[in-house]
Amino acid sequence: LLFLAISAFEVQPLSTEVQEGGVARFACKITANPPATVTWEVNRTTLPLVMDRITALPTGVLQIYGVEQKDAGNYRCVATTIANRRKSTEAVLSVIPASNFKPFHKPSIIAGPQNITACLHQTVILECVATGNPKPIISWSRLDHKSIDVFNTRVLGNGNLMISDVKVQHAGVYVCRATIPGTRNFTVAMATLTVLAPPSFVEWPESLTRPRAGTARFACQAEGNPAPKISWLKNGRRIHSNGRIKMYNSKLVINQIIPEDDAIYQCMAENSQGSILSRARLTVVMSEDRPSAPYNVHAETMSSSAILLAWERPLYNSDKVIAYSVHYMKAEGLNNEEYQVVIGNDTTHYIIDDLEPASNYTFYIVAYMPLGASQMSDHVTQHTLEDVPLRAPEISLTSRSPTDILISWLPIPAKYRRGQVVLYRLSFRLSTETKIQVLELPGTSDEYLLEGLRPDSVYLVRITAATRIGWGEASLWTSHRTPKATSVKAPKSPELRLEPMNCTTIAVQWQQDSEDTATIQGYKLYYKEEGQQENGPILLDASDLEYTVSGLGEYIKYFLTVL
């Protein structure tokens, strides 16, 4: 059943004045089902598009380069479907005569590309219109420095990029650059192309044969955009985690297998673009003459990453044991992944040496015979020792006045903290001097204001964190120049509010302190992936109080700063 409909114009062309030789741009936007074809009229006559300097984009944009006096008139767009036809209001193009003197003008992008989300095989257009004198040349590149697909892209008009038959590899941040020929004067504008794609498997579950009371592990991974959600089914019915059956990340683990676990298991990956299934069989091998469980299991902490586990052989049928499996997982938190190590039957102790510092772990042992396995042993929990931090905190430096520097930092992520931070050590010096001043602060602090500094001077700052075990490595020196001593008061740093929009986009909003009387001329936004170099600055107007950062990596922690 197809409903034929067309909306009112969401965007209508606006009247404009353009100097002779300049660029005129009109835009209109309308929603229709099926999509409308947009054409243009000038003085209510169809606009001829045979001239190289006139481009009508399928998105509803009209661009006129090298405007001439004869281009003056009334312009409107016409949206047509198989059942409807709608005309926009008219916009007047006024052409101002050109003067004989044409001063140099730096390039300016008056209509840059916009962030766009597309499905596979669609066609997308990234617009880029620039002015300047001499006329700027427009070029395109990708922010990740990958080459642009020359087989599926072409330039429309004077610099618009059209990508046809969009594929996943086309996703990324595209950079439009307008350059004055023969000079280094250029400007850029960027936009993110997000490509939606249905799930596809990169790892499939494999059929398994396991003895009763053994452990079965199925792995399944899929890619797509949005990131697919993985769920598991048994004989077509959705599985829910319980004491024996656990699902974490994209794995399904069945412990202490029983005969009823013999079944077909399906991995289902789904997102807004579709779903797919992959299946595997679990065959359970029966044996009644099983050994009893290992007993007297005990653990001893060896270091910050190693625990010694020891046990006694089963009291019943221990002569039939061919191997032991050691199972361990973090004791705190929900849905933690369980790890398994299989060892021979000639030992009753094992050192697990890949653990995280300052963490509780739970262990148990299972004994195996050729066609069966014992029950689980009793569980034991043991704590690893602390260690020194593996890395220093990420620091940020700002000045509130010509004589101070505010040093702020974020907590070290748990896997690098390796215990509880009890102290921070700040070291700082003038870049022109070798004498280093040191401050120690409690582990609960997250900022410190250095005061009494020299105006218009470069200071170097670094930070070190310590657990009860000792000090970790210091951060690299970070430089910051204090403001010049003038009557102008520096504004305070705005308070940020971050909101993830999707897996690659973060919305940033900020509000200036109402009691801050300093004059704000604009903002600079910086962002960085944890442990990587900083990106920016992105220059924003004083009236801007929000910005959307897109084209980020999925499931990665980012740090953002607005000055």
C-alpha positions as CSV (number, residue, x, y, z in Angstrom):
1,L,0.0,0.0,0.0
2,L,1.6,3.3,-1.1
3,F,0.5,6.6,0.2
4,L,1.2,9.5,-2.1
5,A,1.9,12.7,-0.2
6,I,3.9,16.0,-0.4
7,S,4.5,18.4,2.4
8,A,4.7,22.2,2.5
9,F,8.2,23.6,1.8
10,E,10.4,23.3,4.9
11,V,13.0,25.6,3.3
12,Q,12.2,28.3,0.7
13,P,14.7,30.4,-1.4
14,L,15.5,33.8,0.1
15,S,16.2,37.0,-1.8
16,T,19.8,38.0,-2.0
17,E,22.1,40.7,-3.4
18,V,25.3,39.6,-5.1
19,Q,28.1,41.6,-6.7
20,E,28.7,40.9,-10.3
21,G,31.2,38.1,-10.7
22,G,30.2,36.7,-7.3
23,V,28.3,33.5,-6.2
24,A,24.5,33.3,-5.7
25,R,22.9,30.4,-3.9
26,F,19.3,29.4,-3.4
27,A,17.9,26.5,-1.4
28,C,14.6,24.8,-1.0
29,K,13.6,21.6,0.9
30,I,10.4,19.5,0.8
31,T,9.4,16.1,2.0
32,A,7.4,13.8,-0.4
33,N,6.6,10.2,-0.9
34,P,7.8,9.2,-3.4
35,P,10.7,11.7,-3.3
36,A,10.0,14.9,-5.4
37,T,12.1,16.0,-8.3
38,V,13.2,19.7,-7.8
39,T,13.6,22.0,-10.8
40,W,14.2,25.8,-10.9
41,E,12.5,28.7,-12.7
42,V,13.6,32.2,-13.3
43,N,10.9,34.8,-14.0
44,R,8.5,31.8,-14.1
45,T,10.4,30.2,-17.0
46,T,12.4,27.0,-16.7
47,L,16.0,27.8,-15.9
48,P,18.4,26.4,-18.5
49,L,21.2,24.4,-16.9
50,V,23.4,24.1,-19.9
51,M,25.9,26.7,-18.6
52,D,28.9,25.4,-16.7
53,R,28.5,28.2,-14.1
54,I,25.0,27.1,-13.0
55,T,24.5,23.9,-10.9
56,A,21.3,22.5,-9.6
57,L,21.9,19.8,-7.0
58,P,19.4,17.0,-6.4
59,T,19.3,18.1,-2.8
60,G,17.3,21.3,-3.8
61,V,20.2,23.7,-4.0
62,L,20.9,26.1,-6.9
63,Q,24.4,27.6,-7.3
64,I,25.2,30.4,-9.8
65,Y,28.9,31.2,-10.2
66,G,30.3,34.3,-12.0
67,V,27.0,36.1,-11.6
68,E,26.1,38.4,-14.5
69,Q,23.6,41.2,-14.8
70,K,21.4,39.0,-17.0
71,D,21.1,36.6,-14.0
72,A,19.0,39.1,-12.0
73,G,15.4,38.1,-11.6
74,N,12.8,36.2,-9.6
75,Y,13.8,32.6,-8.7
76,R,11.6,29.8,-7.4
77,C,11.9,26.0,-7.1
78,V,9.3,23.5,-8.4
79,A,8.8,20.1,-6.6
80,T,7.1,17.5,-8.7
81,T,6.0,13.9,-8.0
82,I,3.8,11.6,-10.1
83,A,0.7,12.9,-8.3
84,N,1.6,16.4,-7.1
85,R,3.3,19.6,-8.0
86,R,4.2,22.4,-5.6
87,K,6.0,25.8,-6.2
88,S,7.9,27.8,-3.7
89,T,7.7,31.5,-3.0
90,E,9.9,33.7,-5.3
91,A,13.2,35.1,-4.3
92,V,14.8,38.1,-5.9
93,L,18.4,38.0,-7.1
94,S,19.7,41.6,-7.3
95,V,23.1,42.0,-9.1
96,I,25.3,44.9,-7.9
97,P,27.6,46.2,-10.7
98,A,31.2,45.3,-10.2
99,S,33.8,48.1,-9.7
100,N,37.0,48.2,-11.7
101,F,39.1,47.8,-8.6
102,K,38.9,44.2,-7.3
103,P,40.7,44.0,-3.9
104,F,42.2,40.7,-2.6
105,H,39.7,38.7,-0.5
106,K,40.7,35.7,1.6
107,P,38.6,32.6,0.7
108,S,35.4,32.0,2.6
109,I,33.1,29.0,2.5
110,I,29.6,30.3,2.4
111,A,27.9,26.9,2.2
112,G,29.9,24.0,3.6
113,P,29.1,20.3,3.7
114,Q,26.6,19.1,6.3
115,N,26.7,15.9,8.4
116,I,24.7,13.2,6.6
117,T,23.5,9.7,7.4
118,A,23.0,7.4,4.5
119,C,22.0,3.7,3.9
120,L,24.0,1.4,1.7
121,H,23.8,2.0,-2.1
122,Q,22.3,5.5,-1.7
123,T,23.8,8.6,-3.4
124,V,24.9,11.5,-1.2
125,I,26.1,15.0,-2.0
126,L,28.4,17.1,0.1
127,E,28.1,20.7,-0.9
128,C,30.9,23.3,-0.9
129,V,30.5,26.8,-2.1
130,A,33.3,29.3,-1.6
131,T,34.0,33.0,-2.5
132,G,37.3,35.0,-2.6
133,N,39.4,37.0,-5.0
134,P,41.0,35.5,-7.0
135,K,38.4,32.8,-7.3
136,P,39.4,29.9,-4.9
137,I,40.0,26.4,-6.0
138,I,38.0,23.7,-4.1
139,S,39.5,20.3,-3.2
140,W,38.3,17.4,-1.1
141,S,40.1,15.0,1.2
142,R,39.4,12.7,4.2
143,L,40.3,13.6,7.7
144,D,41.8,10.1,8.3
145,H,44.0,10.7,5.2
146,K,42.6,7.7,3.4
147,S,42.2,8.2,-0.3
148,I,38.7,9.1,-1.7
149,D,37.1,6.4,-3.8
150,V,37.6,7.7,-7.3
151,F,35.3,5.1,-8.9
152,N,32.2,6.1,-7.0
153,T,32.8,9.8,-6.6
154,R,32.7,12.8,-8.9
155,V,32.6,16.6,-8.6
156,L,29.3,18.4,-9.4
157,G,29.6,22.0,-10.6
158,N,32.4,24.0,-9.0
159,G,33.2,21.8,-6.0
160,N,30.3,19.7,-4.7
161,L,31.3,16.1,-4.0
162,M,28.8,13.3,-5.1
163,I,29.3,9.8,-3.8
164,S,27.2,7.2,-5.5
165,D,26.5,3.6,-4.4
166,V,27.5,4.4,-0.9
167,K,29.4,1.6,1.0
168,V,30.6,1.2,4.5
169,Q,34.2,2.2,3.6
170,H,32.8,5.6,2.4
171,A,32.0,6.5,6.0
172,G,34.2,9.2,7.6
173,V,34.9,12.9,7.9
174,Y,35.3,14.7,4.6
175,V,37.2,18.0,4.4
176,C,36.4,20.7,1.8
177,R,39.3,23.1,1.2
178,A,39.1,26.4,-0.6
179,T,42.5,27.8,-1.7
180,I,43.4,31.0,-3.5
181,P,45.6,29.8,-6.4
182,G,49.3,30.4,-6.0
183,T,49.0,31.4,-2.3
184,R,48.8,29.7,1.1
185,N,45.5,31.3,1.9
186,F,42.9,28.7,2.4
187,T,39.9,27.7,4.6
188,V,38.3,24.4,5.3
189,A,34.9,23.0,6.3
190,M,34.2,19.4,7.4
191,A,31.2,17.0,7.6
192,T,30.8,13.5,8.7
193,L,29.2,10.8,6.4
194,T,27.7,8.1,8.5
195,V,26.8,4.9,6.6
196,L,24.1,2.7,8.1
197,A,24.6,-1.0,7.3
198,P,22.8,-4.2,8.4
199,P,24.8,-6.8,10.5
200,S,27.3,-9.1,9.0
201,F,29.2,-11.9,10.8
202,V,32.9,-11.7,11.3
203,E,33.0,-14.7,13.6
204,W,30.5,-17.6,13.6
205,P,29.7,-20.1,16.4
206,E,31.1,-23.6,15.8
207,S,29.4,-26.9,16.6
208,L,30.8,-28.6,19.8
209,T,30.8,-32.0,21.4
210,R,31.2,-31.9,25.2
211,P,30.9,-34.4,28.1
212,R,28.2,-34.0,30.7
213,A,29.3,-31.6,33.4
214,G,31.8,-30.0,31.0
215,T,31.9,-26.5,29.7
216,A,30.8,-25.2,26.2
217,R,31.8,-21.9,24.8
218,F,30.3,-20.4,21.7
219,A,31.7,-17.1,20.2
220,C,29.9,-14.9,17.7
221,Q,30.9,-11.4,16.4
222,A,29.1,-9.2,14.0
223,E,29.7,-5.7,12.5
224,G,27.3,-3.1,11.2
225,N,26.1,0.4,11.9
226,P,24.5,1.0,14.3
227,A,26.6,-1.6,16.2
228,P,24.6,-4.8,16.2
229,K,23.1,-6.3,19.4
230,I,24.0,-9.9,19.9
231,S,21.5,-12.3,21.5
232,W,21.4,-16.1,21.7
233,L,18.6,-18.7,21.1
234,K,18.3,-22.4,22.0
235,N,16.1,-24.3,19.5
236,G,14.6,-21.0,18.4
237,R,13.8,-19.6,21.9
238,R,15.7,-16.8,23.5
239,I,18.2,-17.7,26.2
240,H,18.5,-15.8,29.5
241,S,21.5,-15.9,31.8
242,N,21.3,-18.0,34.9
243,G,23.7,-19.7,37.3
244,R,25.0,-22.2,34.7
245,I,24.5,-20.3,31.5
246,K,26.1,-16.9,31.0
247,M,26.3,-14.4,28.2
248,Y,28.9,-11.6,28.0
249,N,30.1,-9.5,25.2
250,S,29.2,-11.8,22.3
251,K,30.0,-15.1,23.9
252,L,27.7,-17.9,25.3
253,V,29.2,-20.1,28.0
254,I,27.4,-23.1,29.4
255,N,28.9,-24.6,32.5
256,Q,28.2,-27.9,34.2
257,I,26.5,-29.2,31.0
258,I,23.4,-31.4,31.5
259,P,21.7,-33.7,28.9
260,E,19.0,-31.0,28.2
261,D,21.7,-28.7,26.9
262,D,22.0,-30.9,23.8
263,A,20.4,-28.6,21.2
264,I,20.8,-26.2,18.3
265,Y,22.1,-22.7,19.4
266,Q,21.6,-19.6,17.3
267,C,23.5,-16.3,17.4
268,M,21.3,-13.4,16.3
269,A,22.8,-10.1,15.4
270,E,20.3,-7.2,14.9
271,N,20.3,-3.4,14.4
272,S,17.9,-0.9,12.8
273,Q,18.9,-2.1,9.4
274,G,18.2,-5.8,9.7
275,S,19.1,-9.0,11.5
276,I,21.0,-12.2,10.7
277,L,21.2,-15.7,12.3
278,S,24.0,-18.3,12.6
279,R,23.7,-21.6,14.3
280,A,25.8,-24.4,15.8
281,R,25.0,-27.7,17.5
282,L,26.0,-28.8,21.0
283,T,26.2,-32.5,21.4
284,V,26.4,-33.8,25.0
285,V,28.3,-37.1,25.6
286,M,27.0,-39.1,28.5
287,S,29.0,-41.0,31.2
288,E,27.7,-42.1,34.6
289,D,31.0,-43.0,36.2
290,R,32.2,-39.5,36.9
291,P,34.9,-38.5,39.4
292,S,33.9,-36.5,42.4
293,A,34.9,-32.8,42.5
294,P,38.4,-31.6,43.5
295,Y,38.4,-30.5,47.1
296,N,40.3,-28.3,49.7
297,V,40.7,-25.6,47.0
298,H,42.8,-22.7,48.4
299,A,44.4,-19.6,46.9
300,E,47.5,-17.5,47.8
301,T,48.4,-14.1,46.5
302,M,51.8,-14.0,44.8
303,S,51.9,-10.5,43.4
304,S,49.8,-7.7,41.9
305,S,49.0,-9.9,38.9
306,A,49.4,-13.5,40.1
307,I,47.6,-15.9,42.4
308,L,48.6,-19.5,43.2
309,L,45.7,-21.9,43.2
310,A,46.0,-25.4,44.8
311,W,43.6,-28.3,45.4
312,E,43.3,-32.0,46.4
313,R,42.5,-34.8,43.9
314,P,38.9,-36.1,43.8
315,L,38.2,-38.7,46.5
316,Y,36.2,-40.8,44.0
317,N,37.6,-42.1,40.6
318,S,40.6,-39.8,40.8
319,D,42.5,-42.5,38.8
320,K,40.3,-41.7,35.8
321,V,41.1,-38.0,35.7
322,I,42.9,-37.0,32.6
323,A,42.9,-33.2,33.1
324,Y,41.8,-30.3,35.3
325,S,40.2,-27.0,34.2
326,V,40.8,-23.9,36.3
327,H,38.0,-21.3,36.0
328,Y,38.3,-17.8,37.3
329,M,36.5,-14.4,36.9
330,K,36.4,-11.0,38.7
331,A,34.3,-11.2,41.9
332,E,32.9,-7.7,41.7
333,G,30.5,-6.4,39.1
334,L,27.8,-8.0,37.0
335,N,28.2,-10.3,34.0
336,N,31.9,-10.6,34.2
337,E,33.6,-12.8,31.7
338,E,34.8,-16.2,33.0
339,Y,38.2,-17.5,31.9
340,Q,39.3,-21.2,31.7
341,V,42.7,-22.9,31.7
342,V,43.1,-26.6,31.0
343,I,46.1,-28.4,32.7
344,G,47.3,-32.0,32.9
345,N,46.4,-34.5,35.6
346,D,50.0,-34.6,36.9
347,T,49.7,-31.4,39.1
348,T,47.3,-30.0,41.7
349,H,48.4,-26.4,41.7
350,Y,48.6,-23.6,39.1
351,I,49.6,-20.0,39.0
352,I,47.3,-17.6,37.2
353,D,49.5,-14.6,36.2
354,D,47.4,-12.4,34.0
355,L,45.2,-10.8,36.6
356,E,44.6,-7.1,37.3
357,P,46.1,-5.5,40.4
358,A,44.0,-4.6,43.4
359,S,41.1,-6.9,42.3
360,N,39.1,-9.8,43.8
361,Y,38.9,-13.0,41.8
362,T,36.7,-16.1,42.2
363,F,38.1,-19.5,41.3
364,Y,36.9,-23.1,41.0
365,I,38.2,-26.4,39.6
366,V,36.6,-29.1,37.5
367,A,38.2,-32.6,37.0
368,Y,37.8,-34.3,33.5
369,M,37.7,-37.9,32.4
370,P,37.5,-39.1,28.8
371,L,33.7,-39.0,28.6
372,G,32.7,-36.8,31.5
373,A,33.6,-34.2,34.1
374,S,33.1,-33.7,37.8
375,Q,30.9,-31.2,39.5
376,M,32.4,-27.8,40.3
377,S,34.7,-27.6,43.3
378,D,33.9,-25.1,46.1
379,H,34.5,-21.5,45.0
380,V,37.3,-19.5,46.6
381,T,37.9,-15.7,46.4
382,Q,41.3,-14.1,46.6
383,H,42.6,-10.5,46.2
384,T,45.6,-9.4,44.1
385,L,48.0,-6.8,45.5
386,E,48.2,-3.2,44.5
387,D,50.8,-1.9,42.2
388,V,52.1,1.5,41.1
389,P,50.0,3.4,38.6
390,L,50.7,2.3,35.0
391,R,50.1,5.9,33.6
392,A,49.7,9.4,34.9
393,P,46.4,11.4,34.7
394,E,45.5,13.5,31.7
395,I,46.0,17.1,32.7
396,S,44.5,20.4,31.4
397,L,45.9,23.9,31.9
398,T,44.0,27.2,31.8
399,S,44.6,30.7,33.3
400,R,42.1,32.8,35.1
401,S,44.4,35.8,35.3
402,P,47.9,36.7,34.1
403,T,49.5,35.4,37.3
404,D,47.9,31.9,37.7
405,I,47.4,28.5,36.1
406,L,44.6,26.2,37.0
407,I,45.7,22.6,36.7
408,S,42.9,20.0,36.4
409,W,43.0,16.3,35.8
410,L,40.7,13.3,35.3
411,P,40.9,10.1,37.4
412,I,43.1,7.4,36.0
413,P,41.1,4.6,34.5
414,A,40.9,1.5,36.8
415,K,43.0,-0.8,34.6
416,Y,45.8,1.8,34.7
417,R,45.3,2.9,38.3
418,R,46.2,-0.5,39.7
419,G,45.0,0.4,43.2
420,Q,43.7,3.4,45.1
421,V,45.5,6.7,44.3
422,V,46.6,8.2,47.7
423,L,48.8,11.1,46.4
424,Y,49.4,13.3,43.4
425,R,52.7,15.1,42.8
426,L,52.7,18.3,40.7
427,S,56.0,19.5,39.3
428,F,56.3,22.9,37.6
429,R,58.9,25.3,36.4
430,L,59.5,28.2,34.1
431,S,60.6,27.1,30.6
432,T,63.7,29.4,30.9
433,E,64.8,27.9,34.2
434,T,65.9,24.5,35.5
435,K,64.7,24.8,39.0
436,I,61.6,22.5,39.6
437,Q,59.0,23.2,42.3
438,V,57.1,20.3,43.6
439,L,53.7,20.0,45.4
440,E,52.0,16.9,46.8
441,L,48.2,16.7,47.0
442,P,45.8,14.2,48.4
443,G,44.5,11.5,46.1
444,T,40.9,12.9,46.3
445,S,41.9,16.2,44.6
446,D,41.3,16.8,40.9
447,E,42.6,20.4,40.4
448,Y,45.0,22.9,41.8
449,L,45.5,26.7,41.2
450,L,49.1,27.9,40.9
451,E,49.3,31.5,41.9
452,G,51.9,34.3,42.0
453,L,53.2,33.4,38.6
454,R,54.9,35.7,36.0
455,P,52.6,37.2,33.3
456,D,53.2,36.3,29.7
457,S,55.6,33.5,30.6
458,V,55.7,29.8,29.5
459,Y,55.5,27.3,32.4
460,L,56.0,23.6,32.2
461,V,53.8,21.3,34.3
462,R,53.7,17.5,34.9
463,I,51.9,15.2,37.3
464,T,52.6,11.8,39.0
465,A,50.2,9.6,40.9
466,A,50.9,7.2,43.7
467,T,49.2,4.2,45.3
468,R,50.1,2.8,48.7
469,I,52.8,0.8,46.8
470,G,54.6,3.8,45.4
471,W,54.8,6.4,42.6
472,G,54.1,5.7,38.9
473,E,55.7,7.3,35.9
474,A,55.3,11.1,35.5
475,S,53.4,12.6,32.6
476,L,55.2,14.4,29.9
477,W,55.8,18.1,30.4
478,T,52.8,20.2,29.3
479,S,53.4,23.8,28.4
480,H,51.2,26.8,29.1
481,R,51.7,30.6,28.6
482,T,50.2,32.9,31.2
483,P,48.2,35.8,29.7
484,K,49.8,39.2,29.3
485,A,49.3,41.7,32.2
486,T,46.6,44.0,30.8
487,S,43.5,45.5,32.1
488,V,41.5,42.9,30.2
489,K,40.2,40.2,32.5
490,A,40.3,36.6,31.3
491,P,37.0,34.8,31.5
492,K,36.5,31.7,33.6
493,S,36.4,28.3,31.9
494,P,32.8,27.3,31.0
495,E,31.2,24.3,32.6
496,L,30.6,21.5,30.1
497,R,27.7,19.1,29.7
498,L,28.4,16.1,27.4
499,E,25.7,13.9,25.8
500,P,26.5,10.9,23.5
501,M,24.2,11.1,20.5
502,N,25.2,7.8,19.0
503,C,28.3,5.6,18.9
504,T,30.4,8.2,16.9
505,T,28.9,11.5,18.0
506,I,29.0,13.6,21.2
507,A,26.9,16.8,21.8
508,V,28.8,19.4,23.8
509,Q,27.0,22.2,25.7
510,W,28.3,24.8,28.0
511,Q,27.2,27.8,30.1
512,Q,29.2,30.8,31.1
513,D,29.2,31.8,34.8
514,S,26.6,34.6,35.1
515,E,28.8,36.4,37.7
516,D,31.8,36.4,35.3
517,T,32.1,40.0,34.0
518,A,34.9,39.2,31.5
519,T,34.3,39.9,27.8
520,I,34.1,36.8,25.7
521,Q,35.2,37.0,22.1
522,G,34.9,33.4,21.2
523,Y,35.5,29.8,22.2
524,K,38.1,27.1,21.3
525,L,37.1,23.5,21.5
526,Y,39.7,20.7,21.8
527,Y,39.1,16.9,21.9
528,K,41.3,13.9,22.1
529,E,41.1,10.1,22.3
530,E,42.5,8.8,25.6
531,G,46.2,8.5,25.3
532,Q,46.4,10.2,21.8
533,Q,47.3,13.7,20.6
534,E,44.8,16.5,20.9
535,N,42.6,17.6,18.0
536,G,41.7,21.3,17.5
537,P,41.1,24.0,18.1
538,I,37.7,24.3,16.6
539,L,37.0,28.1,16.6
540,L,33.5,29.1,17.7
541,D,31.7,32.4,18.1
542,A,30.9,34.0,21.4
543,S,27.2,33.3,20.8
544,D,27.8,29.6,20.4
545,L,26.9,27.5,23.5
546,E,26.9,24.1,21.9
547,Y,28.7,22.0,19.3
548,T,28.4,18.5,18.0
549,V,31.7,16.5,17.6
550,S,31.2,13.7,15.1
551,G,33.3,11.1,13.3
552,L,34.6,9.7,16.5
553,G,35.7,6.1,17.1
554,E,33.2,3.6,18.5
555,Y,33.4,2.7,22.2
556,I,36.4,4.9,22.9
557,K,36.8,7.4,25.8
558,Y,37.3,11.0,24.6
559,F,38.3,14.1,26.6
560,L,36.9,17.5,25.6
561,T,38.0,21.0,26.6
562,V,36.4,24.4,25.8
563,L,38.3,27.6,26.5
